[in-house]
Amino acid sequence: MSLRNYLTSKVFFAQAAAALLIVAVLGFLFFHWITFVTNHGEEITVPNLSKMTPEQAEEKLDELDLEYEIIDTVDYIADFPKLTIVQQEPTAGSKVKGGRTIYVKINASTYTMVAVPDLVEKTYRQAVPTLKAVGLQEGEITYKPYIGKDMVLEMWMNGKKIKPGTKVLKSSKIDLVLGDGKVVFEETETDSIPDTEPQDSLTDGF
């Protein structure tokens, strides 16, 4: 049979149809397998792990076929229980596939220690931002007579005067004593010198 006759024969068309059917079946099975392996279309909603302990988070994520990893410990945040999760990535509500790792940050167990900055002879407007920059808070403000108005004269904490460089817990309140801008002069009594009258000169009597 010539090639031309073969290409136009029923045998050729039957074989070609069978080959196409096999390719179609193999393609279907391949894509079905890929979908099964990658869990295509089966996304998982990431739960909110905020304020959970690592143990609680692990139990929750195991139920969803998710993993977690602690990547950092942040400075103590009073709004969160100590050693609980404060941040997570991906965030709560995100859609991920099974087996995905959720990266979390943990709250420290207590505040860190910071040094009290030198605020003496700085103005009140300078002092407050400086306190906040190192994680401290403004406490009670009192005034005393001093020519420099709103000038920091002393720093106190818990009823005790403190010096610059003193180590305190972060977020502590520092009380400030400021100048009131008034000058007070103490009146002093000067000793008065009594007036003395010149004595009459003695003259020799005759």
C-alpha positions in Angstrom: 0.0 0.0 0.0 1.4 3.3 -1.0 1.9 6.1 1.6 -0.8 8.1 -0.1 -3.3 5.3 0.1 -2.3 4.7 3.8 -2.8 8.3 4.8 -6.3 8.2 3.4 -7.2 4.7 4.7 -9.6 3.9 7.6 -6.7 2.2 9.3 -4.7 5.4 9.5 -7.6 7.4 10.8 -8.4 4.8 13.4 -4.8 4.7 14.6 -4.6 8.5 14.7 -7.9 8.7 16.7 -6.5 6.1 19.2 -3.3 8.1 19.6 -5.2 11.3 20.3 -7.4 9.5 22.8 -4.3 8.2 24.6 -2.7 11.6 24.7 -6.0 13.2 26.0 -6.3 10.5 28.7 -2.6 10.9 29.8 -3.0 14.7 29.8 -6.1 14.5 32.0 -4.4 12.1 34.4 -1.3 14.3 34.5 -3.2 17.5 35.4 -5.3 15.6 37.9 -2.1 14.4 39.6 -0.6 17.9 39.7 -3.9 19.3 41.2 -3.8 16.6 43.9 -0.1 17.2 44.7 -0.3 21.0 45.0 -3.7 21.0 46.6 -4.9 23.4 43.9 -8.2 24.9 44.8 -7.9 23.8 48.5 -6.7 27.0 50.2 -6.6 27.3 54.0 -7.5 30.5 55.8 -4.7 31.5 58.2 -6.1 31.8 61.8 -5.5 34.7 64.1 -2.7 33.7 66.5 -2.6 37.0 68.4 -2.1 36.6 72.2 -1.7 32.8 71.8 1.3 31.0 73.4 3.5 29.0 71.0 1.9 25.8 72.4 -1.6 27.0 71.7 -0.6 28.2 68.2 1.0 24.9 67.4 -2.1 23.0 68.4 -4.3 25.3 66.3 -2.1 25.1 63.2 -1.7 21.3 63.4 -5.4 21.0 62.9 -5.1 23.0 59.6 -2.0 21.2 58.4 0.1 24.4 58.9 3.5 25.0 60.5 4.9 27.9 62.5 8.4 29.3 63.3 9.4 31.9 65.9 11.6 34.4 64.2 12.0 37.1 66.9 11.2 38.4 70.3 9.9 42.0 70.5 10.2 44.5 73.3 7.6 44.0 76.0 4.1 45.3 75.0 1.8 45.8 78.0 -1.3 45.1 75.9 -0.2 41.5 75.2 0.4 38.7 77.8 4.1 37.9 78.2 5.6 35.3 75.8 2.6 35.3 73.5 2.4 36.0 69.8 2.2 39.7 68.8 2.8 39.5 65.0 2.4 36.9 62.3 3.1 36.5 58.6 1.1 35.7 56.6 -1.5 37.7 58.5 -4.8 36.3 59.8 -7.3 35.8 57.1 -4.8 35.1 54.3 -5.3 32.2 52.0 -2.4 29.6 51.9 -1.8 26.0 50.9 -1.4 23.2 53.3 2.0 22.8 54.8 2.7 26.5 54.7 4.9 28.0 57.5 3.5 30.9 59.6 6.3 33.1 60.9 5.6 34.7 64.3 7.1 37.2 66.8 6.8 36.7 70.5 6.2 39.3 73.3 9.1 39.6 75.8 8.5 38.5 79.4 9.3 41.9 80.8 10.4 45.4 79.9 14.1 45.9 79.1 16.3 48.2 81.1 17.2 51.6 79.7 19.4 54.5 80.9 17.7 57.7 81.9 18.9 60.5 79.6 20.4 63.7 80.9 17.6 66.2 80.9 18.9 68.7 83.4 19.1 72.2 82.0 17.1 71.1 79.0 13.7 72.7 78.3 10.5 70.8 78.9 9.8 70.7 75.2 13.2 69.0 74.6 12.9 66.7 77.6 9.6 65.0 76.7 10.6 63.8 73.2 14.0 62.7 74.6 12.2 60.5 77.2 9.9 59.0 74.6 12.8 58.2 72.3 14.3 55.8 74.8 11.0 54.3 75.8 10.3 56.3 79.0 7.2 58.3 79.9 6.5 61.7 81.3 5.5 61.6 85.0 4.4 64.3 87.4 5.4 67.9 86.7 6.3 70.2 89.6 7.8 73.7 89.7 10.2 75.6 91.9 11.6 79.1 91.8 14.2 79.4 89.1 15.0 82.1 86.5 14.8 79.6 83.6 11.1 79.0 82.9 10.3 75.3 82.1 13.9 74.4 82.5 14.5 70.9 83.9 16.1 71.1 87.3 15.7 67.6 88.7 14.5 64.2 87.8 12.6 61.9 90.2 11.2 58.4 90.2 9.1 56.7 92.8 9.8 59.6 95.2 13.6 59.4 94.8 15.8 61.8 93.0 17.7 60.1 90.1 20.8 60.9 88.2 21.3 60.7 84.4 22.4 57.3 83.3 20.4 55.5 86.0 19.1 52.1 84.7 15.3 51.8 84.9 12.6 49.6 83.3 11.4 50.7 79.9 8.1 52.6 80.0 8.8 53.9 83.6 7.5 57.4 84.4 10.0 60.1 85.2 8.8 63.0 87.3 10.3 66.4 86.3 11.0 69.4 88.4 10.9 72.6 86.3 11.8 76.2 86.8 8.8 78.6 87.1 10.6 81.5 85.5 10.5 83.6 88.7 13.5 85.1 90.4 13.4 85.2 94.2 15.9 87.4 96.0 16.4 86.9 99.7 16.5 90.1 101.6 19.5 90.3 103.9 19.8 92.7 106.8 22.9 94.8 106.8 24.5 95.8 110.0 24.1 99.5 110.5 27.1 101.5 111.5 26.2 103.9 114.3 26.9 107.5 113.7 29.7 108.7 115.9 30.1 112.2 116.8 33.7 113.6 116.8 35.0 113.9 120.2 35.9 117.3 121.4 39.7 117.7 121.4 41.2 118.0 124.8 42.8 121.3 125.4 45.2 121.9 128.1 43.7 124.1 130.8 45.7 126.8 132.3 
